[in-house]
């Protein structure tokens, strides 16, 4: 039986990032943080505060002083997200490529995980780029992520259907952002077919389907459907933890001319965007602007 992991990007939606740092939540119990962990938390907090040059100076020192290739790649991933907070798609992709290069060196030792991680990193960069409106770059990265993920050798631990669902999800969102409503709806239908054909994969991934439907509805001006489906997506994903879904609902309420409710959603998005990951990278800056915060 395939073991389906889903962390990082929701490459699809706004899911959790494996290894992300929540700078607002202290670890309860356990050993004290290492100096490197303290430095990562400090740099992550600086990104949340909009002090990106200071953040990247810390990350660069950690990269330069990394004791192992794995440690170096882990901080390069943080650097990629730091550029995402600043709104730099190209630099984000550049650093994710460095992480992909590390995972290529691990193909012989841990082939299933190595190919999966390569696909994850490309999709994670794509998620940053689509949120920033860099649709062509995002599309190239999503395609690259799919190709890398599908190269995982047998016995696969991540089925083809997972990568196909992710790609249909991405294509639907891209089409909606480009104003191609017919193509967006076609990809929504394709995503639904993929879920229906693999119930094992769907058990973990179906909760991201309402997000796709709501996202497409929002950006193709079907505001009523966006309201219903994005609210459903929020409920299915824990109801209170995803800043990006709150941003999308805020956009929906803006289109409904419900300014008070929109502001409530943007405030919630700002408060929730405490992770050092793609959803927070976009949501924090966007909500700050909407709320008029410096």
C-alpha positions as CSV (number, residue, x, y, z in Angstrom):
1,X,0.0,0.0,0.0
2,X,1.3,3.5,-0.8
3,X,2.2,5.8,2.0
4,X,1.0,9.2,1.0
5,X,2.7,12.1,2.6
6,X,1.3,15.6,2.3
7,X,3.3,18.3,3.8
8,X,4.8,21.5,2.4
9,X,3.2,23.7,0.1
10,X,-0.1,22.2,-0.2
11,X,1.4,22.7,-3.2
12,X,-2.2,22.7,-3.9
13,X,-3.7,24.7,-1.2
14,X,-2.4,26.4,1.8
15,X,-1.3,23.4,3.8
16,X,1.4,23.1,6.4
17,X,5.1,23.3,5.5
18,X,7.2,20.4,6.7
19,X,9.7,21.7,9.1
20,X,8.3,25.2,9.1
21,X,9.0,27.5,12.0
22,X,6.1,28.9,14.0
23,X,7.8,31.8,15.7
24,X,4.8,32.6,17.9
25,X,4.7,29.2,19.5
26,X,7.3,28.0,22.0
27,X,8.1,24.4,22.4
28,X,6.6,22.9,25.5
29,X,8.9,20.6,27.3
30,X,11.8,18.8,25.5
31,X,15.4,19.9,25.2
32,X,16.2,23.6,24.9
33,X,16.8,24.9,21.4
34,X,20.2,24.7,19.9
35,X,22.0,28.0,18.9
36,X,21.2,27.2,15.2
37,X,17.5,26.8,16.1
38,X,17.6,30.0,17.9
39,X,19.2,31.7,14.9
40,X,16.6,30.3,12.6
41,X,13.8,31.5,14.8
42,X,15.3,35.0,15.0
43,X,15.7,35.2,11.2
44,X,12.1,33.9,10.7
45,X,10.8,36.5,13.1
46,X,12.7,39.2,11.2
47,X,10.9,38.1,8.0
48,X,7.6,38.3,9.7
49,X,8.5,41.9,10.7
50,X,9.5,42.8,7.1
51,X,13.2,43.0,8.0
52,X,14.3,40.7,5.2
53,X,17.9,41.9,4.6
54,X,18.6,41.2,8.3
55,X,16.9,37.8,8.1
56,X,18.9,36.8,5.1
57,X,22.2,37.8,6.7
58,X,21.5,35.3,9.4
59,X,20.5,32.6,7.0
60,X,23.6,33.2,4.9
61,X,25.9,32.8,8.0
62,X,24.1,29.6,8.8
63,X,24.6,28.4,5.2
64,X,28.2,29.3,5.2
65,X,28.8,27.5,8.5
66,X,26.7,24.4,7.9
67,X,28.3,21.3,9.1
68,X,26.7,18.9,6.6
69,X,25.1,19.1,3.1
70,X,21.8,18.3,4.7
71,X,22.1,21.2,7.2
72,X,23.1,23.5,4.4
73,X,20.1,22.5,2.2
74,X,17.7,23.0,5.2
75,X,18.8,26.6,5.6
76,X,18.8,27.2,1.8
77,X,15.2,26.3,2.0
78,X,14.7,28.9,4.7
79,X,16.5,31.4,2.5
80,X,14.1,30.6,-0.4
81,X,11.1,31.3,1.8
82,X,12.7,34.6,3.0
83,X,12.8,35.8,-0.6
84,X,9.1,34.7,-0.8
85,X,8.3,37.0,2.1
86,X,10.0,39.8,0.1
87,X,8.0,39.0,-3.0
88,X,10.9,37.7,-5.1
89,X,9.8,34.7,-7.1
90,X,13.0,34.3,-9.1
91,X,15.3,34.3,-6.0
92,X,12.9,31.9,-4.3
93,X,13.1,29.5,-7.2
94,X,16.9,29.9,-7.3
95,X,17.3,28.7,-3.7
96,X,14.8,25.9,-4.1
97,X,16.9,24.6,-7.0
98,X,19.9,24.4,-4.6
99,X,17.8,22.2,-2.3
100,X,16.7,20.1,-5.2
101,X,20.4,19.7,-6.1
102,X,21.0,18.3,-2.6
103,X,18.2,15.8,-2.9
104,X,19.7,14.6,-6.2
105,X,22.7,13.5,-4.2
106,X,20.4,11.4,-2.0
107,X,18.8,9.4,-4.9
108,X,21.0,6.3,-4.4
109,X,20.7,6.3,-0.6
110,X,17.0,7.0,-0.2
111,X,15.4,7.1,-3.7
112,X,11.7,7.3,-2.7
113,X,12.2,10.2,-0.4
114,X,14.8,11.9,-2.6
115,X,12.5,12.2,-5.6
116,X,9.5,13.1,-3.5
117,X,11.5,15.9,-1.9
118,X,12.7,17.2,-5.3
119,X,9.1,17.4,-6.4
120,X,8.1,19.1,-3.2
121,X,10.7,21.8,-3.5
122,X,9.8,22.7,-7.1
123,X,6.1,22.8,-6.1
124,X,6.9,24.9,-3.0
125,X,8.7,27.5,-5.2
126,X,5.7,27.4,-7.6
127,X,3.3,28.1,-4.8
128,X,5.3,31.3,-3.9
129,X,5.3,32.4,-7.5
130,X,1.6,31.9,-8.3
131,X,0.7,33.9,-5.2
132,X,3.0,36.7,-6.4
133,X,1.3,36.7,-9.8
134,X,4.2,35.1,-11.7
135,X,2.0,32.6,-13.5
136,X,4.4,31.5,-16.3
137,X,7.2,30.8,-13.8
138,X,4.7,29.0,-11.5
139,X,3.5,26.8,-14.3
140,X,7.0,25.8,-15.2
141,X,7.8,24.9,-11.6
142,X,4.6,22.9,-11.1
143,X,5.4,20.9,-14.3
144,X,8.9,20.4,-13.0
145,X,7.7,19.3,-9.6
146,X,5.4,16.8,-11.2
147,X,8.1,15.3,-13.4
148,X,10.5,15.0,-10.5
149,X,7.9,13.4,-8.2
150,X,6.8,10.9,-10.8
151,X,10.4,9.8,-11.3
152,X,10.3,8.1,-7.9
153,X,11.2,4.5,-8.5
154,X,9.3,1.4,-7.4
155,X,8.1,0.6,-4.9
156,X,6.5,4.0,-4.9
157,X,5.5,5.5,-1.6
158,X,3.7,8.4,-3.3
159,X,1.3,7.3,-6.1
160,X,1.0,8.9,-9.6
161,X,-2.5,10.0,-8.7
162,X,-1.1,12.3,-6.0
163,X,1.0,14.2,-8.4
164,X,-1.7,14.2,-11.0
165,X,-4.2,15.7,-8.5
166,X,-1.7,18.3,-7.5
167,X,-1.0,19.3,-11.1
168,X,-4.7,19.5,-12.0
169,X,-5.2,21.6,-8.8
170,X,-2.4,24.0,-9.9
171,X,-3.6,24.2,-13.5
172,X,-7.1,25.1,-12.3
173,X,-5.8,27.9,-10.2
174,X,-3.5,29.2,-12.9
175,X,-6.3,29.2,-15.5
176,X,-8.6,31.1,-13.1
177,X,-5.9,33.7,-12.4
178,X,-5.3,34.1,-16.2
179,X,-9.1,34.6,-16.7
180,X,-9.7,31.3,-18.6
181,X,-12.8,30.2,-16.8
182,X,-13.5,27.3,-19.1
183,X,-10.1,25.8,-18.6
184,X,-10.3,26.4,-14.9
185,X,-13.6,24.5,-14.7
186,X,-12.1,21.7,-16.8
187,X,-9.2,21.3,-14.4
188,X,-11.6,21.3,-11.5
189,X,-13.5,18.4,-13.1
190,X,-10.2,16.6,-13.8
191,X,-9.2,17.0,-10.2
192,X,-12.5,15.5,-9.1
193,X,-12.0,12.5,-11.4
194,X,-8.6,11.8,-10.1
195,X,-9.9,11.8,-6.5
196,X,-12.7,9.5,-7.4
197,X,-10.4,7.1,-9.1
198,X,-8.1,6.6,-6.0
199,X,-10.0,6.5,-2.8
200,X,-6.8,5.9,-0.7
201,X,-5.2,9.0,-2.0
202,X,-8.5,10.9,-1.8
203,X,-8.8,10.1,1.9
204,X,-6.0,12.5,2.6
205,X,-6.3,14.9,-0.3
206,X,-10.1,15.4,-0.8
207,X,-10.1,18.2,1.9
208,X,-8.2,20.4,-0.6
209,X,-10.8,20.1,-3.3
210,X,-13.2,22.7,-1.9
211,X,-10.3,25.1,-1.8
212,X,-9.8,24.6,-5.5
213,X,-13.5,25.1,-6.3
214,X,-13.6,28.2,-4.1
215,X,-10.4,29.6,-5.5
216,X,-11.5,29.2,-9.1
217,X,-14.9,30.7,-8.3
218,X,-13.3,33.7,-6.6
219,X,-11.1,34.5,-9.6
220,X,-13.8,33.9,-12.1
221,X,-16.3,36.1,-10.3
222,X,-18.7,33.5,-9.0
223,X,-18.7,35.1,-5.6
224,X,-21.5,33.1,-4.1
225,X,-19.8,29.8,-4.8
226,X,-16.5,31.2,-3.6
227,X,-18.1,32.0,-0.2
228,X,-19.6,28.6,0.2
229,X,-16.6,26.5,-0.9
230,X,-13.9,28.5,0.7
231,X,-15.8,28.4,4.0
232,X,-16.1,24.7,3.6
233,X,-12.4,24.4,2.8
234,X,-11.6,26.3,6.0
235,X,-13.8,24.0,8.1
236,X,-12.3,20.9,6.5
237,X,-8.7,22.1,7.1
238,X,-9.1,22.8,10.8
239,X,-11.2,26.0,10.6
240,X,-8.7,28.4,12.1
241,X,-5.1,27.7,11.1
242,X,-4.7,28.6,7.5
243,X,-4.0,32.3,6.9
244,X,-4.2,32.0,3.1
245,X,-7.8,30.7,3.2
246,X,-8.7,33.7,5.4
247,X,-7.2,36.0,2.8
248,X,-9.3,34.4,0.1
249,X,-12.4,34.8,2.1
250,X,-11.5,38.4,2.8
251,X,-11.2,38.9,-1.0
252,X,-14.6,37.2,-1.4
253,X,-16.3,39.5,1.2
254,X,-14.7,42.5,-0.5
255,X,-16.4,41.5,-3.7
256,X,-19.7,41.2,-1.8
257,X,-19.1,44.7,-0.4
258,X,-19.0,43.4,3.1
259,X,-16.1,45.5,4.3
260,X,-16.4,44.7,8.0
261,X,-16.3,41.0,7.3
262,X,-13.5,41.3,4.9
263,X,-11.4,43.3,7.4
264,X,-12.2,40.6,10.0
265,X,-10.8,37.9,7.7
266,X,-7.7,40.0,6.9
267,X,-7.0,40.6,10.6
268,X,-7.3,36.9,11.2
269,X,-5.0,36.1,8.3
270,X,-2.4,38.5,9.7
271,X,-2.6,37.0,13.2
272,X,-2.3,33.4,11.8
273,X,0.6,34.1,9.4
274,X,3.3,33.2,12.0
275,X,4.9,30.3,10.1
276,X,8.0,30.7,7.9
277,X,6.3,29.1,4.9
278,X,4.6,30.1,1.6
279,X,1.1,30.7,2.9
280,X,2.4,33.1,5.6
281,X,4.9,34.7,3.1
282,X,2.0,35.9,1.0
283,X,-0.7,36.3,3.6
284,X,1.3,38.4,6.1
285,X,2.3,41.1,3.5
286,X,-1.1,41.1,1.8
287,X,-3.1,41.4,5.1
288,X,-0.7,44.1,6.4
289,X,-1.5,46.2,3.3
290,X,-5.2,45.6,3.6
291,X,-5.2,46.6,7.3
292,X,-3.0,49.6,6.7
293,X,-0.2,48.4,9.0
294,X,3.3,49.6,8.6
